[in-house]
Amino acid sequence: MLKLHDFCNRASGTFSEGDAHFPAGWYLRNPPGSSHQPSSGEGALIFVKLWQMQPDDRQSVRIDTLDPAAWSHQDGRQVCRLFSSAVEQVSLQRLAAHEVLPADPDGGTELLVLSGEMMVDDQRCDSRSWIRLPVGDRAQISAGEHGATVYLKTGHLAAAAVEV
């Protein structure tokens, strides 16, 4: 089953947590039970995914995804690793035109199209599209004519299914 939600956009403006300020391009991950003081003096457009972490996860993450040093080459594409555990893998991926993005049928896949467009089977998903492929879904995912950059999260849906 494919679910698309068109409610997200690439972050813009400056997001603040207390005295720390994060311009567009930063990935922030606050674990369950953590506290912070979110604000934005100038306004900010951010992507928020609540309740995305395992209850015992205690790792805070701060990554400047605009820093070239945060990116590496993996499987022929540019990848910015954001988080990895036994349960889930989270990254940004830059795909060339028509490049296939392997899904994880055993663990589920979620992705947010940050720029460009993706094709899921024969359905076009523009920038700001949220795509969720449940455990067992074997859709064909590929970048559009001009490539794409996506936020990719895999493996976690199998763990969620076990907890239910």
Order of alpha helices (4+ residues) and beta strands (2+ residues): beta-beta-beta-beta-beta-beta-beta-beta-beta-beta-beta-beta-beta-beta-alpha
